[in-house]
Amino acid sequence: MLTRNCVSSLVIDTLCEQACGQNIAILSLYCDYQAQKDQSAVNMIGSLVRQVALGAVGMVGEIRDAFEKSRRGGGKSLRLPEMLELLVKTIGSFERVYICVDAMDELLPQHRSELLRALRQIIQEAPNTRLFLTGRPHIRGELDRHLAGEAYLIHVVPDKGDIAIYLSRKMDDDDARDPDLMTENLKNDIMKTMLEKTSEM
């Protein structure tokens, strides 16, 4: 079974392999429920700026100057509009840029809306940018609102056969480490419950 993190990692790995030796940047963000307060739109866009700066050698000085200027102007961090302007400018030095954001649904609603608006602005102002987003189905309406006409949405349904194989292997691994860890009844209960949960997705 492929979890969202696995799918996202596979996409990123594949893009990196295909982009090797080309003027292409692969940027990624992993949203985490436990870090919701820190994952504001400005912090997430700032992370993209840091990532893209590593490949945009000619822009490093300009990016550093923007942060230094901000510090001298009262010690405040760059605000979202300034961060977006810097990102769009830096992205322009690449032939193609892929931005992958995993688990959008893990963000706080206000941060998610702000990030989606920022991503829309990026793809409008930097047409060489492509987005890959993952998230649970309940945020689809929000994606439609913010990215209407800018994105194709694909609904991925977990395959019960893959999940059963994955669970079976994991439980076999646990058995190999400690045969007394669980009974056959417990294994069957875990398998049944997990497959029922999959049906609800």
Rosetta blueprint (number, residue, H / E / L):
1 M L
2 L L
3 T L
4 R H
5 N H
6 C H
7 V H
8 S H
9 S H
10 L H
11 V H
12 I H
13 D H
14 T H
15 L H
16 C H
17 E H
18 Q H
19 A H
20 C L
21 G L
22 Q L
23 N L
24 I E
25 A E
26 I E
27 L E
28 S E
29 L E
30 Y E
31 C L
32 D L
33 Y H
34 Q H
35 A H
36 Q H
37 K H
38 D H
39 Q L
40 S L
41 A H
42 V H
43 N H
44 M H
45 I H
46 G H
47 S H
48 L H
49 V H
50 R H
51 Q H
52 V H
53 A H
54 L H
55 G H
56 A L
57 V H
58 G H
59 M H
60 V H
61 G H
62 E H
63 I H
64 R H
65 D H
66 A H
67 F H
68 E H
69 K H
70 S H
71 R H
72 R H
73 G L
74 G L
75 G L
76 K L
77 S L
78 L L
79 R L
80 L H
81 P H
82 E H
83 M H
84 L H
85 E H
86 L H
87 L H
88 V H
89 K H
90 T H
91 I H
92 G L
93 S L
94 F L
95 E L
96 R E
97 V E
98 Y E
99 I E
100 C E
101 V E
102 D E
103 A L
104 M H
105 D H
106 E H
107 L L
108 L L
109 P H
110 Q H
111 H H
112 R H
113 S H
114 E H
115 L H
116 L H
117 R H
118 A H
119 L H
120 R H
121 Q H
122 I H
123 I H
124 Q H
125 E H
126 A L
127 P L
128 N L
129 T E
130 R E
131 L E
132 F E
133 L E
134 T L
135 G L
136 R L
137 P H
138 H H
139 I H
140 R H
141 G H
142 E H
143 L H
144 D H
145 R H
146 H H
147 L H
148 A L
149 G L
150 E L
151 A L
152 Y L
153 L L
154 I L
155 H L
156 V L
157 V L
158 P L
159 D L
160 K H
161 G H
162 D H
163 I H
164 A H
165 I H
166 Y H
167 L H
168 S H
169 R H
170 K H
171 M H
172 D H
173 D H
174 D H
175 D H
176 A H
177 R H
178 D L
179 P L
180 D L
181 L L
182 M L
183 T L
184 E H
185 N H
186 L H
187 K H
188 N H
189 D H
190 I H
191 M H
192 K H
193 T H
194 M H
195 L H
196 E H
197 K H
198 T H
199 S H
200 E L
201 M L
